[in-house]
Amino acid sequence: MFTLSRLRNIAPDCAVPVSYFMDALPSGGGSRRAGTRWLACTPAGVEAENSVTEERSAHMNSYTAPLAPDVEITMRAADTEKDWPRIWPLWRAVVSRGETHPYPVDATEAEARTIWLAPSRSAVYIAEREGALVAAMMTKPMRSGNGDHIANFDLMVAPEWWGQGIGRALATYVIDATQRAGYLAMEAYSVVDTNEQALKLWNALGFRTLATVPDAFRHPVHGLVGVHLMHRQLVS
Ligand SMILES: CC(C)(COP(=O)(O)OP(=O)(O)OC[C@H]1O[C@@H](n2cnc3c(N)ncnc32)[C@H](O)[C@@H]1OP(=O)(O)O)[C@@H](O)C(=O)NCCC(=O)NCCS
């Protein structure tokens, strides 16, 4: 079993632990047939791969991570049709605070669904604890056409679970999945300057601020604040 501290020590090029298996591409849900790439990866960065063609359920490709002594979460690609009704309350709880996202604070469920699920190749990953959804992360191409090889992303942890390692665990899982999906880099265009947790998290996971846009976000407490354009290579 991997503790959070061991998860943190995994080499950057090998961000999944022993006995963790997943498909090369995230699934929108249900089962699919594909040339599945299985990967077994040790903390030392050793990996052994086999190519198999097999029909597998997306739900089989999950990873359970024990964090603090009483916190164990399971992470997997979401079945967006089935899981969205559980993602939406978390999405609303985070966005309605108005502190971290340039989305309408009073976005309706339909608007939220459009923002996260409508983009072409959008993929959603979730973390669950004892069956309850505690975090979700979405990826989609940052640009279209010849710019669709960089993934944009969005991570939300349920407020009652902030600061317990769940964001780091799901982000680590999704960075790996995004690399396996064929993206060359990840990019966020709007990490709010006052969002200390997010800046710490992304910096710790290898993201760098390329630029800050001054006064780009109206924070309900701090007023006009900047946003960071952050970037991380997935392939060197
Ligand atoms: C930002 C967010 C995803 C982080 O997830 P989390 O589960 O709370 O964070 P973790 O416990 O995994 O900790 C991540 C880092 O933030 C730091 N951190 C956690 N709580 C913190 C706090 N209250 N103040 C400052 N730093 C904090 C931790 O030290 C950790 O850094 P480390 O791993 O180098 O020690 C989560 O707080 C969240 O959903 N916030 C609202 C939505 C949001 O801001 N999304 C990101 C948009 S870019």
The ligand as an ORCA input file, in Angstrom:
! r2SCAN-3c Opt
* xyz 0 1
  C      -6.763     23.819     -4.937
  C      -7.280     22.447     -4.522
  C      -7.585     21.636     -5.780
  C      -6.151     21.737     -3.751
  O      -6.618     20.479     -3.344
  P      -6.434     20.029     -1.812
  O      -6.875     18.634     -1.690
  O      -7.101     21.036     -0.952
  O      -4.859     20.186     -1.642
  P      -3.822     19.139     -1.032
  O      -4.226     18.782      0.342
  O      -3.612     18.037     -2.004
  O      -2.556     20.068     -0.950
  C      -1.991     20.637     -2.113
  C      -0.977     21.642     -1.726
  O      -1.618     22.795     -1.199
  C      -1.095     23.119      0.077
  N      -2.191     23.529      0.905
  C      -3.235     22.778      1.295
  N      -4.067     23.520      2.045
  C      -3.524     24.750      2.118
  C      -3.904     25.964      2.723
  N      -5.033     26.060      3.440
  N      -3.111     27.050      2.583
  C      -1.973     26.954      1.866
  N      -1.558     25.841      1.255
  C      -2.323     24.751      1.383
  C      -0.487     21.880      0.609
  O       0.600     22.223      1.436
  C      -0.072     21.128     -0.615
  O       1.248     21.435     -0.973
  P       2.341     20.320     -0.709
  O       1.782     19.034     -1.288
  O       3.535     20.811     -1.419
  O       2.481     20.240      0.765
  C      -8.535     22.536     -3.613
  O      -8.212     23.279     -2.478
  C      -9.746     23.096     -4.327
  O     -10.536     22.358     -4.902
  N      -9.900     24.435     -4.286
  C     -11.029     25.094     -4.972
  C     -10.951     24.878     -6.476
  C      -9.608     25.275     -7.033
  O      -8.985     26.225     -6.591
  N      -9.173     24.515     -8.068
  C      -7.939     24.791     -8.733
  C      -8.169     25.731     -9.846
  S      -6.637     26.074    -10.695
*
